[in-house]
Amino acid sequence: MMELAFSLLAAFLAALTFICLYRAYKGPTAADRVVSINVMSTKITVLIVLLAMMTKQDFFVDVAIVYAMIGFNTTVCVSKYMEKGKLF
């Protein structure tokens, strides 16, 4: 029962990720694209944690934490670059 629920949730999150990918491709402004990529990063992090729960392997949670940190840092750097035009 739980495996079915995890599988349905993973499929739903994957579909939402592809919708965000479309918004990142089609977005009218650069800010829309950055937000869409940030949302995709969050959804992929949740998918990795869901995979860890499905397979009962704890090291996937560590991978998800690192992926979330990389996604956050990327969003901050791109936002700063868009606002000021230079990174440092």
GROMACS elastic network, one bead per residue, 0.5 to 0.9 nm:
[ bonds ]
;  ai    aj funct       b0    kb
    1     4     6  0.52820   500
    1     5     6  0.64496   500
    1     6     6  0.87952   500
    2     6     6  0.60887   500
    2     7     6  0.84793   500
    2    54     6  0.87644   500
    3     6     6  0.50812   500
    3     7     6  0.60549   500
    3     8     6  0.85713   500
    3    54     6  0.69256   500
    4     7     6  0.50533   500
    4     8     6  0.61240   500
    4     9     6  0.85038   500
    5     8     6  0.51710   500
    5     9     6  0.60704   500
    5    10     6  0.85164   500
    6     9     6  0.50864   500
    6    10     6  0.60302   500
    6    11     6  0.85825   500
    6    50     6  0.70497   500
    6    51     6  0.84832   500
    6    53     6  0.85399   500
    6    54     6  0.70035   500
    7    10     6  0.50719   500
    7    11     6  0.61838   500
    7    12     6  0.85912   500
    7    54     6  0.86241   500
    8    11     6  0.51224   500
    8    12     6  0.61417   500
    8    13     6  0.86348   500
    9    12     6  0.50443   500
    9    13     6  0.61363   500
    9    14     6  0.85108   500
    9    47     6  0.88093   500
    9    50     6  0.86006   500
   10    13     6  0.51594   500
   10    14     6  0.60669   500
   10    15     6  0.86029   500
   10    46     6  0.89124   500
   10    47     6  0.62982   500
   10    50     6  0.72800   500
   10    51     6  0.83613   500
   11    14     6  0.50620   500
   11    15     6  0.62060   500
   11    16     6  0.86833   500
   12    15     6  0.51463   500
   12    16     6  0.63086   500
   12    17     6  0.86385   500
   13    16     6  0.50194   500
   13    17     6  0.60859   500
   13    18     6  0.87204   500
   13    43     6  0.65502   500
   13    44     6  0.81072   500
   13    46     6  0.83703   500
   13    47     6  0.71604   500
   14    18     6  0.63888   500
   14    19     6  0.87458   500
   14    43     6  0.79397   500
   14    44     6  0.80440   500
   14    47     6  0.79431   500
   15    18     6  0.52100   500
   15    19     6  0.64135   500
   15    20     6  0.88156   500
   16    20     6  0.63042   500
   16    21     6  0.85989   500
   16    40     6  0.83600   500
   16    43     6  0.81005   500
   17    20     6  0.50458   500
   17    21     6  0.61725   500
   17    22     6  0.87091   500
   17    39     6  0.80177   500
   17    40     6  0.54917   500
   17    41     6  0.87115   500
   17    43     6  0.65565   500
   17    44     6  0.75869   500
   18    22     6  0.62529   500
   18    23     6  0.86714   500
   18    40     6  0.83164   500
   19    22     6  0.51062   500
   19    23     6  0.64375   500
   19    24     6  0.87422   500
   20    24     6  0.61430   500
   20    25     6  0.86093   500
   20    33     6  0.89617   500
   20    36     6  0.54817   500
   20    37     6  0.71863   500
   20    39     6  0.71778   500
   20    40     6  0.61688   500
   21    25     6  0.62666   500
   21    26     6  0.85788   500
   21    33     6  0.89151   500
   21    36     6  0.71007   500
   21    37     6  0.72996   500
   21    40     6  0.72449   500
   22    25     6  0.50836   500
   22    26     6  0.59643   500
   22    27     6  0.79826   500
   22    36     6  0.88480   500
   23    26     6  0.50136   500
   23    27     6  0.50597   500
   23    28     6  0.87079   500
   23    32     6  0.76241   500
   23    33     6  0.67974   500
   23    36     6  0.63552   500
   23    37     6  0.87733   500
   24    27     6  0.53924   500
   24    30     6  0.87233   500
   24    32     6  0.70152   500
   24    34     6  0.74004   500
   24    35     6  0.81967   500
   24    36     6  0.54294   500
   24    37     6  0.63892   500
   25    33     6  0.72313   500
   26    29     6  0.88705   500
   26    33     6  0.80892   500
   27    30     6  0.71508   500
   27    31     6  0.83705   500
   27    32     6  0.55521   500
   27    33     6  0.55960   500
   27    36     6  0.84430   500
   28    31     6  0.85750   500
   28    32     6  0.68569   500
   28    33     6  0.80187   500
   29    32     6  0.53459   500
   29    33     6  0.66732   500
   29    34     6  0.89909   500
   30    33     6  0.50575   500
   30    34     6  0.63179   500
   30    35     6  0.87397   500
   30    82     6  0.82617   500
   31    34     6  0.50952   500
   31    35     6  0.62309   500
   31    36     6  0.85250   500
   31    79     6  0.79780   500
   31    82     6  0.82529   500
   32    35     6  0.52264   500
   32    36     6  0.60841   500
   32    37     6  0.86361   500
   33    36     6  0.50411   500
   33    37     6  0.61563   500
   33    38     6  0.85600   500
   34    37     6  0.51923   500
   34    38     6  0.61682   500
   34    39     6  0.86725   500
   34    75     6  0.68599   500
   34    78     6  0.75442   500
   34    79     6  0.75880   500
   35    38     6  0.50193   500
   35    39     6  0.62006   500
   35    40     6  0.86187   500
   35    75     6  0.81027   500
   36    39     6  0.50957   500
   36    40     6  0.61934   500
   36    41     6  0.86342   500
   37    41     6  0.61724   500
   37    42     6  0.86930   500
   37    71     6  0.86649   500
   37    75     6  0.82081   500
   38    41     6  0.50571   500
   38    42     6  0.63693   500
   38    43     6  0.87713   500
   38    71     6  0.67093   500
   38    72     6  0.74887   500
   38    74     6  0.85928   500
   38    75     6  0.64246   500
   39    42     6  0.50747   500
   39    43     6  0.62367   500
   39    44     6  0.86147   500
   40    43     6  0.50988   500
   40    44     6  0.60925   500
   40    45     6  0.85170   500
   41    44     6  0.51755   500
   41    45     6  0.61748   500
   41    46     6  0.87424   500
   41    67     6  0.78586   500
   41    68     6  0.69946   500
   41    71     6  0.59082   500
   41    72     6  0.84468   500
   42    45     6  0.50617   500
   42    46     6  0.63629   500
   42    47     6  0.86976   500
   42    67     6  0.89585   500
   42    68     6  0.68474   500
   42    71     6  0.78317   500
   43    46     6  0.50716   500
   43    47     6  0.62007   500
   43    48     6  0.87002   500
   44    48     6  0.61965   500
   44    49     6  0.86848   500
   44    64     6  0.83653   500
   44    67     6  0.86218   500
   44    68     6  0.88252   500
   45    48     6  0.51326   500
   45    49     6  0.63950   500
   45    50     6  0.86175   500
   45    61     6  0.89480   500
   45    63     6  0.86466   500
   45    64     6  0.52170   500
   45    65     6  0.76297   500
   45    67     6  0.66125   500
   45    68     6  0.61814   500
   46    49     6  0.51029   500
   46    50     6  0.60744   500
   46    51     6  0.85516   500
   46    64     6  0.76455   500
   47    51     6  0.60952   500
   47    52     6  0.85876   500
   47    64     6  0.86542   500
   48    52     6  0.62705   500
   48    53     6  0.87494   500
   48    60     6  0.64909   500
   48    61     6  0.71545   500
   48    63     6  0.77115   500
   48    64     6  0.57839   500
   49    53     6  0.63227   500
   49    54     6  0.86727   500
   49    58     6  0.89537   500
   49    60     6  0.65403   500
   49    61     6  0.55511   500
   49    63     6  0.86646   500
   49    64     6  0.62911   500
   50    53     6  0.50482   500
   50    54     6  0.61749   500
   50    55     6  0.86545   500
   50    61     6  0.89880   500
   51    54     6  0.50016   500
   51    55     6  0.60737   500
   51    56     6  0.80933   500
   51    57     6  0.83881   500
   51    60     6  0.74358   500
   51    61     6  0.89263   500
   52    55     6  0.53671   500
   52    56     6  0.55145   500
   52    57     6  0.52527   500
   52    58     6  0.60483   500
   52    59     6  0.75440   500
   52    60     6  0.51902   500
   52    61     6  0.63058   500
   53    56     6  0.50344   500
   53    57     6  0.70838   500
   53    58     6  0.79288   500
   53    60     6  0.87824   500
   53    61     6  0.88391   500
   54    57     6  0.81362   500
   55    58     6  0.86755   500
   57    60     6  0.62885   500
   57    61     6  0.81660   500
   58    61     6  0.56299   500
   58    62     6  0.73576   500
   59    62     6  0.51744   500
   59    63     6  0.65515   500
   59    64     6  0.87882   500
   60    64     6  0.61551   500
   60    65     6  0.86644   500
   61    65     6  0.62422   500
   61    66     6  0.87084   500
   62    65     6  0.51248   500
   62    66     6  0.63440   500
   62    67     6  0.85862   500
   63    66     6  0.52163   500
   63    67     6  0.60831   500
   63    68     6  0.85970   500
   64    68     6  0.60612   500
   64    69     6  0.86018   500
   65    68     6  0.51228   500
   65    69     6  0.62756   500
   65    70     6  0.87006   500
   66    69     6  0.51140   500
   66    70     6  0.62193   500
   66    71     6  0.85958   500
   67    70     6  0.51338   500
   67    71     6  0.61178   500
   67    72     6  0.86035   500
   68    71     6  0.50484   500
   68    72     6  0.61079   500
   68    73     6  0.86004   500
   69    72     6  0.51297   500
   69    73     6  0.61446   500
   69    74     6  0.85045   500
   70    73     6  0.52026   500
   70    74     6  0.60616   500
   70    75     6  0.85935   500
   71    74     6  0.51351   500
   71    75     6  0.61903   500
   71    76     6  0.86955   500
   72    75     6  0.51621   500
   72    76     6  0.62492   500
   72    77     6  0.86525   500
   73    76     6  0.51434   500
   73    77     6  0.61172   500
   73    78     6  0.85642   500
   74    77     6  0.51622   500
   74    78     6  0.60622   500
   74    79     6  0.84149   500
   75    78     6  0.52631   500
   75    79     6  0.59858   500
   75    80     6  0.84895   500
   76    79     6  0.51571   500
   76    80     6  0.60931   500
   76    81     6  0.85480   500
   77    80     6  0.51300   500
   77    81     6  0.60931   500
   77    82     6  0.85890   500
   77    87     6  0.69334   500
   78    82     6  0.60893   500
   78    83     6  0.85829   500
   78    87     6  0.83281   500
   79    82     6  0.50734   500
   79    83     6  0.61682   500
   79    84     6  0.86615   500
   80    83     6  0.51149   500
   80    84     6  0.60479   500
   80    85     6  0.75377   500
   80    86     6  0.75508   500
   80    87     6  0.65842   500
   81    84     6  0.54662   500
   81    86     6  0.51545   500
   81    87     6  0.53370   500
   81    88     6  0.88820   500
   82    85     6  0.56112   500
   82    86     6  0.79720   500
   83    86     6  0.83564   500
   84    87     6  0.76397   500
